[in-house]
Amino acid sequence: MAKNKEQDDFIKWLDEENPFSLNEEIEFFIFRCNDCGKEDEVSNCVVEEFHVDLENNEEVEVVCPFCNATMRQAKKKTQ
């Protein structure tokens, strides 16, 4: 019985504002592979994490899940 109460309290805590920002909406960026051209969504928290160690003129690069090549953020097309 105590275990159910602990689980209920934990779930209630998750639903409330907490230090892990679980209530924040996650933003995604489109990354395009330099080799195969496929696109994949990468969350803003991943982009921010990789961006920390870069110089001002460097772009975030991630590994393509399709071919293991380099992916960079896709540029928005201008009309």
ABEGO torsion letter per residue (X at the ends): XAAAAAAAAAAAAAABBBAAGAABBBBBBBBBBAAAGBBBBBBAAAAAAAAAABBAABBBBBBBAAAGBBBBBBBBBBX
